[in-house]
Amino acid sequence: MTNSPLRVYVSSTFGDLAEHRAAGREATMRIGAIAVVMEQFGANSESPLEICRDEVLRSDVVVLVLGHRYGAVLP
């Protein structure tokens, strides 16, 4: 058994939660884990859904960052 670093998939909407995504990525790296984020996926012939599904399945932890984008508009 290898001692590989923990893989943490950080998921959220992009534009409205950029600061929160960055905080999740930084916290993940501070604990010595690998942050799996869409910003690092690059160009690929697979669909975004397939890429995300595959990365989630390869990850040890999934962190969902949820906001108010599709709910009430807060001041």
C-alpha positions, 0 to 999 in steps of 0.5 A, a space after each residue: 500500500 502506497 502513502 499517496 497524498 489525499 485527493 480533494 475534489 473542490 466543486 462549485 459554480 465558478 464566477 460567483 464563488 472564485 474566492 471560496 474556491 481559492 480558499 478551498 484549494 489553498 486549505 487543501 494544499 496546506 494539509 498536504 493534499 492534492 486539490 483537484 479543481 477544474 481550473 487545472 483540467 485543460 483542453 480535452 476531447 472528453 465532455 466536461 461531464 465525463 471529465 468531472 465524473 472521472 475526477 470525482 471517482 479518482 478523488 478521496 474527498 469531494 468538497 461542494 461549495 454552495 452559494 446563492 447563485 440560483 436562489 434569492 438575490 441577497 443584498 
